[in-house]
Amino acid sequence: MVNTFFSKVYCLDSGFHTGEENMAFDRQLMAAFLDGRFQQCYGHDSCLWRFYGWHPHAVTVGYNQDISGIDLLKCRSEGIDVVRRPTGGRAVFHAEEFTYSFFAESLAQNSDLYRMVHEVIQLALETLGIHAGFCRSTLSRHQGDAASRAVSCFTASARYELQVDGRKLVGSAQRRSHNILLQHGSLPLSARHKELCSLMTLSGEKAFEEIVDEMERKTTSLEEILGYIPDYADLSALMRSAAGKLHGVETVELSLCDLQDILEDQEHLIH
């Protein structure tokens, strides 16, 4: 089924960067949408997908999240970045994963765009033989201390998020400013996202075991489903193809150099 939200679909694979570089890049892209620089160059009926990874590994926390649930000293000692996302949601450990950001100017409801983004991912996963379904429940509020709430991003599933055999596969979060939407999402390649538990400030062994068990029961990864880790470049190509297929258009691949004029503060990322 063709989705007609956007007639121009652009994709950018920006590769692997530090946590601060990745989040600064997304803030710059959102600013370019907010002041119309992107639309002036690429059209008002356009959207942009950015695909990327993390080097070194990083923990991101939601825009309004209490960071006290994260063990900052341990993260620093292990060389793990800790940064705040411009989107909401809870903490995510970005280790072996494929990450996306989606940008658009649209009057559509957040929930409709949320579903559309996950339909693209669903199409890409189908190519790998993964039949992911939508979660139909709404996100519940996680109770407990700051550390317990921090882990709930991947252990709580919102409506239209993707799961396989009842276990969450893709975690996403949104931010809207006026008519501009930014959506972040993480697709774990391996089970390393569950290591977030060891990077939290927990009150005792029992709390640690409970959260480990919850992560194990409620989340999954591509390696756990497929038995192998797909190549990052292959996933990027599958996502580009799926985005074009859903919208019934040919996607246009952008490079970092293409965006140089509208991302003046990001020259250090352009090679």
C-alpha positions in Angstrom: 0.0 0.0 0.0 1.4 3.4 -1.1 1.6 6.1 1.6 1.1 9.6 0.3 2.5 11.7 3.2 5.5 12.9 1.1 6.3 13.1 -2.6 10.0 13.5 -2.1 12.0 11.2 0.2 15.6 11.9 0.9 18.1 9.6 2.8 21.4 10.4 4.3 23.8 7.8 5.7 26.1 9.8 7.9 28.1 6.8 9.3 29.5 6.5 12.8 30.1 9.4 15.1 30.3 10.3 18.8 27.2 10.7 20.9 27.5 14.5 21.0 28.2 14.7 17.3 25.2 12.6 16.5 22.8 14.6 18.7 24.2 18.0 17.5 23.7 16.8 13.9 20.1 16.1 14.6 19.6 19.4 16.3 21.1 21.2 13.3 18.9 19.2 10.9 15.8 20.1 12.9 16.8 23.7 12.9 17.2 23.6 9.2 13.6 22.3 8.9 12.3 24.9 11.4 13.6 27.9 9.6 12.9 26.4 6.1 16.4 26.0 4.9 15.9 22.3 4.1 12.5 22.9 2.4 13.9 25.7 0.3 16.6 23.4 -1.1 14.6 20.2 -1.3 10.9 21.0 -1.4 8.1 21.5 1.1 6.6 18.1 0.5 9.8 16.3 1.4 11.1 14.3 4.3 14.5 13.2 5.4 15.8 9.9 6.8 19.2 9.9 8.5 20.9 6.6 9.2 23.9 6.4 11.5 25.9 4.5 14.2 27.9 5.3 17.3 31.6 5.4 18.0 32.3 5.1 20.8 29.2 3.5 22.3 26.9 5.9 24.0 24.0 6.2 26.4 21.4 8.7 25.4 18.7 10.0 27.8 15.4 11.6 26.9 15.0 15.3 26.7 13.2 15.6 30.1 14.7 12.5 31.7 16.3 12.5 35.2 19.9 11.6 34.4 20.6 10.5 38.0 19.6 6.9 37.1 22.7 6.6 34.9 26.1 5.7 36.5 28.1 8.6 34.9 31.4 7.5 36.5 31.1 4.0 35.2 30.2 5.2 31.7 33.2 7.5 31.7 35.6 4.8 33.0 34.4 2.5 30.2 34.7 5.2 27.5 30.9 5.4 26.9 29.5 8.7 25.9 26.4 10.0 27.8 24.4 12.6 26.0 20.8 14.0 26.0 18.6 13.5 23.0 16.4 16.3 21.7 13.5 13.8 21.7 11.6 12.3 24.6 11.6 8.8 26.0 14.0 7.0 28.4 17.6 5.9 28.3 19.0 3.8 25.5 22.5 2.1 25.3 23.7 2.5 21.7 26.2 -0.3 21.2 25.7 -2.6 18.3 22.7 -1.1 16.6 21.3 0.7 13.5 19.9 4.1 14.3 17.7 6.4 12.4 16.4 9.9 12.6 13.4 11.1 10.6 12.6 14.7 9.8 9.5 16.2 8.2 7.3 19.3 8.0 3.7 17.9 8.3 0.3 18.7 9.6 -0.4 15.0 10.2 -0.9 13.7 13.7 2.2 12.5 15.6 0.7 9.1 15.9 0.1 8.8 12.1 3.7 9.8 11.4 4.9 7.4 14.1 3.0 4.6 12.4 4.3 5.6 8.9 7.9 5.5 10.1 7.5 2.1 11.6 5.8 0.8 8.4 9.0 1.7 6.5 11.0 -0.3 9.1 8.5 -3.1 8.9 8.9 -3.3 5.1 12.7 -3.4 5.5 12.5 -6.2 8.1 10.3 -8.2 5.8 13.1 -8.3 3.3 15.2 -10.0 6.0 12.4 -12.5 6.6 11.4 -10.9 9.9 7.6 -10.5 10.4 7.3 -7.7 12.9 3.9 -6.6 14.1 2.5 -3.5 15.7 2.0 -3.2 19.4 -1.6 -2.1 20.0 -1.3 -1.0 23.6 -0.4 2.5 24.8 2.7 3.4 26.8 2.3 2.9 30.5 4.0 5.0 33.1 6.9 3.1 34.7 7.0 3.4 38.5 9.9 3.1 40.8 13.2 5.0 41.4 15.1 6.9 38.7 17.1 3.9 37.6 14.0 1.8 37.2 12.3 4.5 35.1 15.5 4.9 33.0 15.3 1.4 31.6 11.7 1.6 30.5 12.3 2.9 27.0 12.9 -0.6 25.7 10.8 -2.5 28.2 7.6 -0.5 27.5 6.0 -0.6 24.1 3.9 2.2 22.7 1.2 1.9 20.1 2.6 1.2 16.6 6.0 0.2 17.8 7.4 -3.0 16.3 7.7 -6.3 18.2 8.5 -9.9 17.3 6.9 -12.7 19.3 5.8 -10.1 21.9 9.3 -8.7 22.4 10.1 -5.1 21.4 12.5 -4.8 18.5 12.5 -1.0 17.7 12.5 1.8 20.2 11.5 5.2 19.0 10.8 8.7 20.4 9.5 11.9 18.9 9.7 15.7 19.3 7.5 18.2 17.5 8.0 21.9 17.2 5.3 23.7 15.3 4.8 21.6 12.2 8.3 20.0 12.3 8.7 16.5 13.5 11.8 14.7 14.6 11.7 11.0 15.4 14.6 8.9 16.7 14.7 5.2 16.7 17.1 2.3 17.6 17.2 -1.1 15.9 19.4 -3.4 18.0 21.7 -5.6 16.0 22.7 -7.7 19.0 21.7 -8.1 22.6 24.2 -5.5 23.8 21.4 -2.9 24.3 20.5 -4.9 27.4 23.8 -3.9 29.0 22.1 -0.7 29.9 21.3 -2.4 33.2 25.0 -2.5 34.2 25.3 1.3 33.5 22.5 2.3 35.9 22.6 3.4 39.5 20.6 0.6 41.1 19.7 0.3 44.8 20.7 -3.4 45.1 21.1 -6.8 43.6 17.4 -7.5 43.6 16.6 -4.4 41.6 19.4 -5.3 39.1 18.1 -8.8 38.6 14.5 -7.6 38.1 15.5 -5.1 35.4 17.8 -7.7 33.7 14.9 -10.1 33.7 12.5 -7.4 32.3 14.9 -6.5 29.5 15.4 -10.2 28.6 11.6 -10.9 28.5 10.5 -7.8 26.8 13.2 -6.9 24.2 15.0 -8.6 21.4 17.5 -7.9 18.6 18.2 -8.9 15.0 20.9 -11.4 16.0 18.6 -13.1 18.4 15.9 -13.4 15.7 18.1 -14.2 12.7 21.1 -15.9 14.3 23.5 -13.4 12.7 24.1 -9.7 12.6 23.2 -8.0 9.3 25.7 -5.7 7.8 25.1 -2.0 8.5 25.4 -1.0 4.9 22.9 -3.6 3.9 20.4 -2.3 6.4 20.9 1.2 5.2 20.1 0.1 1.6 17.0 -1.9 2.8 15.7 1.2 4.6 16.2 3.4 1.6 14.4 0.9 -0.6 11.5 0.5 1.9 11.1 4.3 2.3 10.7 4.7 -1.5 8.4 1.7 -1.8 6.0 2.9 1.0 5.7 6.4 -0.6 5.7 5.1 -4.2 8.7 7.3 -5.2 12.4 6.9 -5.9 14.4 7.9 -2.8 17.2 10.4 -3.3 20.4 9.7 -1.5 22.2 12.8 -0.1 25.7 13.1 1.1 27.1 15.2 4.0 28.6 17.5 1.4 25.1 18.1 -0.2 24.0 19.5 3.2 27.0 21.7 3.8 25.2 25.0 3.0 22.4 24.3 5.5 24.6 22.8 8.2 27.3 25.4 8.6 28.1 24.2 12.2 28.8 20.6 11.1 31.8 21.1 8.8 33.8 18.7 11.0 31.5 15.8 10.0 31.9 16.4 6.3 34.8 14.5 4.8 
